[in-house]
Amino acid sequence: MQLLFQELNSDPQTQGLIDATDKISQRSPKEIQADNSPALLSVYLYRVSENPFIKNQFPVPGTGSNLRKPPLTLDLNYMITPLLKEPEDRQIVLGKVMKVLYDKAVLEGADLVAPFSEDGEAVRLTLNPVPLEEITKVWQAMELDYKLSVCYIARVTMIESDRQKNAVRVIEKTAAYGGF
């Protein structure tokens, strides 16, 4: 959020449109509208799914001789919606947000908040061209009329497992060949 705020305020075209960090919210547009929040940009997490490409990993070392289940790898699906009054301002802000996320497509270290900033993993942001039918379903679930928005996927977010099992190391192996 801080990255978006800094970039929006460093551009003369968007400077002043979102003039405080509380104008960028992780709440849904419906929640923002319901309580008359001052937020003008919604970065709403609308779906969490397991990343199918990193699903079958080997166990990782745990404590002592234990093995720990591999981390749960998640894709976080965000819908970004500018909530400014003027259509032109909404388009300008959305264009700038997309430019920022394109230029800074890999977030790591100080760009991330704890606990993600501490584990050394990078989060990749990818524009997700969601079909209009699917995005319309999200808006219908919020019981709001469609507003200009764009979807992004944050990959790979890893959540470490606490489950461990004892793994005894192979110390000796005997191999016999044939019947002689």
C-alpha beads as a LAMMPS data file, in Angstrom:
LAMMPS data file: protein, C-alpha beads

180 atoms
179 bonds

1 atom types
1 bond types

-500.0 500.0 xlo xhi
-500.0 500.0 ylo yhi
-500.0 500.0 zlo zhi

Masses

1 110.0

Atoms # bond

1 1 1 0.000 0.000 0.000
2 1 1 2.848 2.327 0.870
3 1 1 4.451 1.698 -2.521
4 1 1 1.235 2.617 -4.347
5 1 1 0.773 5.742 -2.243
6 1 1 4.344 6.931 -2.853
7 1 1 4.137 6.329 -6.591
8 1 1 0.711 7.966 -6.946
9 1 1 1.933 11.071 -5.130
10 1 1 5.214 11.335 -7.029
11 1 1 3.438 11.600 -10.390
12 1 1 2.176 15.122 -11.235
13 1 1 -0.843 13.639 -13.037
14 1 1 -2.075 11.670 -9.996
15 1 1 -0.605 13.822 -7.225
16 1 1 -3.352 15.023 -4.913
17 1 1 -6.014 12.589 -6.165
18 1 1 -5.134 10.144 -3.374
19 1 1 -3.501 12.453 -0.835
20 1 1 -3.248 10.230 2.276
21 1 1 -2.400 6.604 3.003
22 1 1 -5.869 5.979 4.476
23 1 1 -7.336 6.667 1.015
24 1 1 -5.999 3.261 -0.105
25 1 1 -7.833 0.373 1.543
26 1 1 -7.760 -3.426 1.471
27 1 1 -11.490 -3.472 2.101
28 1 1 -14.069 -4.305 -0.558
29 1 1 -15.797 -1.474 -2.417
30 1 1 -19.025 -2.477 -0.648
31 1 1 -17.453 -2.130 2.825
32 1 1 -15.955 1.220 1.847
33 1 1 -19.295 2.472 0.547
34 1 1 -21.260 1.131 3.537
35 1 1 -19.374 3.107 6.175
36 1 1 -18.612 6.235 4.111
37 1 1 -14.890 5.510 4.331
38 1 1 -12.535 8.172 2.935
39 1 1 -10.834 5.451 0.832
40 1 1 -10.589 6.215 -2.869
41 1 1 -8.732 3.081 -3.992
42 1 1 -9.769 -0.452 -3.061
43 1 1 -7.177 -3.253 -3.248
44 1 1 -9.533 -6.081 -2.341
45 1 1 -8.489 -9.720 -1.818
46 1 1 -11.439 -11.575 -3.350
47 1 1 -10.076 -15.113 -3.742
48 1 1 -7.329 -17.316 -2.308
49 1 1 -6.305 -20.512 -4.101
50 1 1 -3.516 -23.056 -3.943
51 1 1 -0.889 -22.595 -6.648
52 1 1 -1.265 -25.702 -8.864
53 1 1 2.256 -25.445 -10.299
54 1 1 4.105 -25.750 -6.977
55 1 1 1.728 -28.171 -5.304
56 1 1 3.760 -31.410 -5.166
57 1 1 6.981 -30.474 -3.439
58 1 1 9.229 -32.736 -1.391
59 1 1 9.282 -32.432 2.415
60 1 1 11.726 -29.889 3.812
61 1 1 14.123 -30.334 6.763
62 1 1 12.548 -29.692 10.143
63 1 1 14.069 -29.808 13.619
64 1 1 16.561 -32.592 14.305
65 1 1 15.909 -35.595 12.085
66 1 1 12.320 -34.571 11.387
67 1 1 10.923 -33.625 8.019
68 1 1 8.321 -30.908 7.700
69 1 1 5.562 -30.753 5.139
70 1 1 6.423 -28.371 2.300
71 1 1 4.959 -24.869 2.514
72 1 1 1.421 -24.262 1.321
73 1 1 1.820 -22.097 -1.773
74 1 1 -0.999 -19.666 -2.420
75 1 1 -2.170 -17.391 -5.175
76 1 1 -3.874 -14.270 -3.855
77 1 1 -6.377 -12.731 -6.272
78 1 1 -6.892 -8.987 -5.869
79 1 1 -9.395 -6.671 -7.492
80 1 1 -8.213 -3.065 -7.696
81 1 1 -10.939 -0.464 -8.002
82 1 1 -10.542 3.319 -8.064
83 1 1 -13.486 4.941 -6.264
84 1 1 -12.976 8.582 -7.225
85 1 1 -15.998 10.646 -8.301
86 1 1 -14.868 11.642 -11.790
87 1 1 -14.569 8.916 -14.477
88 1 1 -11.450 10.572 -15.894
89 1 1 -9.765 10.535 -12.465
90 1 1 -10.662 6.839 -12.027
91 1 1 -9.042 6.010 -15.356
92 1 1 -5.920 8.051 -14.609
93 1 1 -5.458 6.444 -11.164
94 1 1 -6.100 2.943 -12.483
95 1 1 -3.599 3.504 -15.305
96 1 1 -0.954 4.699 -12.823
97 1 1 -1.587 1.745 -10.489
98 1 1 -1.188 -0.667 -13.406
99 1 1 2.051 1.056 -14.437
100 1 1 3.418 0.802 -10.885
101 1 1 2.525 -2.892 -10.639
102 1 1 4.039 -3.549 -14.070
103 1 1 7.272 -1.718 -13.221
104 1 1 7.478 -3.344 -9.770
105 1 1 6.170 -6.825 -10.672
106 1 1 8.364 -8.567 -8.079
107 1 1 8.015 -7.496 -4.458
108 1 1 10.635 -8.540 -1.938
109 1 1 12.250 -7.409 1.296
110 1 1 11.202 -3.905 2.336
111 1 1 8.388 -3.832 -0.271
112 1 1 6.539 -6.506 1.710
113 1 1 4.957 -6.481 5.150
114 1 1 5.772 -9.024 7.878
115 1 1 5.807 -12.029 7.861
116 1 1 6.482 -12.024 4.089
117 1 1 9.332 -9.518 4.370
118 1 1 11.229 -11.795 6.756
119 1 1 11.222 -15.132 4.901
120 1 1 13.208 -13.998 1.858
121 1 1 10.547 -15.053 -0.631
122 1 1 9.544 -12.844 -3.531
123 1 1 5.923 -12.178 -4.458
124 1 1 5.229 -11.805 -8.163
125 1 1 2.378 -9.575 -9.274
126 1 1 0.703 -10.534 -12.536
127 1 1 -2.144 -8.850 -14.358
128 1 1 -4.991 -11.361 -14.403
129 1 1 -7.260 -10.873 -17.425
130 1 1 -10.409 -12.105 -15.690
131 1 1 -13.330 -12.588 -18.098
132 1 1 -16.100 -10.013 -17.718
133 1 1 -18.528 -12.760 -16.650
134 1 1 -16.337 -13.740 -13.656
135 1 1 -15.665 -10.164 -12.534
136 1 1 -19.392 -9.430 -12.849
137 1 1 -20.062 -12.295 -10.426
138 1 1 -17.735 -10.658 -7.885
139 1 1 -19.654 -7.374 -8.222
140 1 1 -22.997 -9.194 -7.949
141 1 1 -21.816 -10.923 -4.761
142 1 1 -21.081 -7.469 -3.319
143 1 1 -24.538 -6.314 -4.489
144 1 1 -23.033 -3.319 -6.286
145 1 1 -23.115 -2.099 -9.855
146 1 1 -19.972 -2.837 -11.852
147 1 1 -17.195 -0.274 -11.509
148 1 1 -14.010 0.060 -13.497
149 1 1 -11.555 -2.413 -11.968
150 1 1 -8.649 -4.683 -12.777
151 1 1 -7.507 -7.982 -11.257
152 1 1 -4.026 -9.104 -10.234
153 1 1 -2.591 -12.342 -8.879
154 1 1 0.070 -12.230 -6.168
155 1 1 2.192 -15.406 -6.529
156 1 1 3.869 -17.299 -4.699
157 1 1 2.870 -16.668 -1.145
158 1 1 4.186 -19.481 1.042
159 1 1 2.756 -20.458 4.407
160 1 1 5.069 -22.757 6.386
161 1 1 3.616 -25.927 7.881
162 1 1 4.117 -26.847 11.564
163 1 1 3.495 -30.577 10.944
164 1 1 6.601 -32.713 11.159
165 1 1 7.266 -36.432 11.030
166 1 1 10.288 -38.369 12.136
167 1 1 12.483 -39.478 9.256
168 1 1 15.125 -42.093 10.054
169 1 1 18.169 -41.795 7.842
170 1 1 19.416 -44.847 5.946
171 1 1 22.653 -45.945 7.624
172 1 1 23.376 -49.248 5.906
173 1 1 22.114 -50.834 2.714
174 1 1 22.539 -54.464 1.710
175 1 1 22.021 -55.415 -1.893
176 1 1 21.956 -58.978 -3.207
177 1 1 21.998 -59.834 -6.894
178 1 1 20.959 -63.131 -8.453
179 1 1 20.791 -66.499 -6.792
180 1 1 24.503 -67.476 -6.648

Bonds

1 1 1 2
2 1 2 3
3 1 3 4
4 1 4 5
5 1 5 6
6 1 6 7
7 1 7 8
8 1 8 9
9 1 9 10
10 1 10 11
11 1 11 12
12 1 12 13
13 1 13 14
14 1 14 15
15 1 15 16
16 1 16 17
17 1 17 18
18 1 18 19
19 1 19 20
20 1 20 21
21 1 21 22
22 1 22 23
23 1 23 24
24 1 24 25
25 1 25 26
26 1 26 27
27 1 27 28
28 1 28 29
29 1 29 30
30 1 30 31
31 1 31 32
32 1 32 33
33 1 33 34
34 1 34 35
35 1 35 36
36 1 36 37
37 1 37 38
38 1 38 39
39 1 39 40
40 1 40 41
41 1 41 42
42 1 42 43
43 1 43 44
44 1 44 45
45 1 45 46
46 1 46 47
47 1 47 48
48 1 48 49
49 1 49 50
50 1 50 51
51 1 51 52
52 1 52 53
53 1 53 54
54 1 54 55
55 1 55 56
56 1 56 57
57 1 57 58
58 1 58 59
59 1 59 60
60 1 60 61
61 1 61 62
62 1 62 63
63 1 63 64
64 1 64 65
65 1 65 66
66 1 66 67
67 1 67 68
68 1 68 69
69 1 69 70
70 1 70 71
71 1 71 72
72 1 72 73
73 1 73 74
74 1 74 75
75 1 75 76
76 1 76 77
77 1 77 78
78 1 78 79
79 1 79 80
80 1 80 81
81 1 81 82
82 1 82 83
83 1 83 84
84 1 84 85
85 1 85 86
86 1 86 87
87 1 87 88
88 1 88 89
89 1 89 90
90 1 90 91
91 1 91 92
92 1 92 93
93 1 93 94
94 1 94 95
95 1 95 96
96 1 96 97
97 1 97 98
98 1 98 99
99 1 99 100
100 1 100 101
101 1 101 102
102 1 102 103
103 1 103 104
104 1 104 105
105 1 105 106
106 1 106 107
107 1 107 108
108 1 108 109
109 1 109 110
110 1 110 111
111 1 111 112
112 1 112 113
113 1 113 114
114 1 114 115
115 1 115 116
116 1 116 117
117 1 117 118
118 1 118 119
119 1 119 120
120 1 120 121
121 1 121 122
122 1 122 123
123 1 123 124
124 1 124 125
125 1 125 126
126 1 126 127
127 1 127 128
128 1 128 129
129 1 129 130
130 1 130 131
131 1 131 132
132 1 132 133
133 1 133 134
134 1 134 135
135 1 135 136
136 1 136 137
137 1 137 138
138 1 138 139
139 1 139 140
140 1 140 141
141 1 141 142
142 1 142 143
143 1 143 144
144 1 144 145
145 1 145 146
146 1 146 147
147 1 147 148
148 1 148 149
149 1 149 150
150 1 150 151
151 1 151 152
152 1 152 153
153 1 153 154
154 1 154 155
155 1 155 156
156 1 156 157
157 1 157 158
158 1 158 159
159 1 159 160
160 1 160 161
161 1 161 162
162 1 162 163
163 1 163 164
164 1 164 165
165 1 165 166
166 1 166 167
167 1 167 168
168 1 168 169
169 1 169 170
170 1 170 171
171 1 171 172
172 1 172 173
173 1 173 174
174 1 174 175
175 1 175 176
176 1 176 177
177 1 177 178
178 1 178 179
179 1 179 180
